[in-house]
Amino acid sequence: MKTHIFLKITVIFLFFSVIMPPSALDQLSRLNITYPMLFKLTNKNSDRMTHCGVLEFVADEGICYLPHWFKNSNLLVYS
């Protein structure tokens, strides 16, 4: 399973997609949503935002894998 996640993470570095845990899909499927799902990511400290989709719902619980370019777009601060 970890090798599968690693390969998917490599793919999302090039795209506007994230990998979320299965519980997120479970919660979203209970809502009246339209497909494809599009998410707005906002950094409230800098008022910057972007949009992304989900590649798959296979991440470990409590983890969301984001592409490296998110860091470069000033949406995230790594410490």
VMD Tcl script that draws the C-alpha trace (Angstrom):
set ca {
  {0.00 0.00 0.00}
  {2.82 2.44 0.81}
  {4.39 1.90 -2.63}
  {1.03 2.68 -4.24}
  {0.80 5.93 -2.25}
  {4.36 6.86 -3.22}
  {3.60 6.43 -6.92}
  {0.42 8.50 -6.63}
  {2.29 11.24 -4.78}
  {4.78 11.37 -7.62}
  {1.90 11.87 -10.06}
  {0.27 14.71 -8.11}
  {3.46 16.77 -8.15}
  {2.61 17.55 -11.77}
  {-1.12 18.12 -11.44}
  {-3.68 20.13 -9.51}
  {-4.80 17.13 -7.48}
  {-4.58 16.01 -3.89}
  {-4.88 12.62 -2.25}
  {-7.32 12.45 0.66}
  {-8.28 9.68 3.12}
  {-11.27 7.40 2.45}
  {-13.19 9.02 5.32}
  {-13.31 12.27 3.31}
  {-15.04 10.47 0.46}
  {-17.42 8.87 2.92}
  {-18.41 12.27 4.32}
  {-18.63 13.91 0.90}
  {-20.78 11.11 -0.53}
  {-23.40 11.85 2.14}
  {-23.78 15.40 0.84}
  {-25.70 16.50 -2.22}
  {-22.65 17.39 -4.34}
  {-21.99 17.58 -8.02}
  {-19.11 15.91 -9.81}
  {-16.33 16.45 -10.52}
  {-15.46 17.67 -7.04}
  {-13.44 20.85 -6.97}
  {-11.94 22.23 -3.76}
  {-10.84 25.72 -2.87}
  {-7.69 25.90 -0.73}
  {-7.16 29.15 1.12}
  {-4.31 30.47 3.24}
  {-6.10 32.87 5.58}
  {-2.84 34.45 6.70}
  {-1.93 35.66 3.22}
  {-5.39 35.74 1.58}
  {-4.07 33.53 -1.22}
  {-6.15 30.75 -2.71}
  {-6.15 28.10 -5.40}
  {-8.37 25.27 -6.56}
  {-7.72 21.56 -6.87}
  {-9.36 18.23 -7.45}
  {-8.84 14.85 -5.82}
  {-6.81 12.18 -7.55}
  {-7.81 9.40 -5.14}
  {-9.14 8.79 -1.66}
  {-6.41 6.41 -0.47}
  {-4.35 8.46 2.00}
  {-3.90 7.41 5.59}
  {-6.43 8.89 7.99}
  {-5.56 12.42 9.07}
  {-3.26 12.99 6.09}
  {-3.84 14.86 2.85}
  {-1.07 14.73 0.27}
  {-0.54 18.00 -1.59}
  {1.62 18.73 -4.63}
  {4.98 20.39 -4.04}
  {3.95 23.46 -6.06}
  {1.51 24.38 -3.27}
  {4.52 25.34 -1.18}
  {5.89 27.45 -4.00}
  {2.57 29.23 -4.42}
  {2.85 30.55 -0.84}
  {-0.26 28.68 0.25}
  {1.64 26.65 2.83}
  {4.43 27.30 5.26}
  {6.55 24.29 6.19}
  {8.21 24.26 9.58}
}
mol new
graphics top color blue
foreach p $ca { graphics top sphere $p radius 0.5 }
foreach p [lrange $ca 0 end-1] q [lrange $ca 1 end] { graphics top cylinder $p $q radius 0.2 }
display resetview
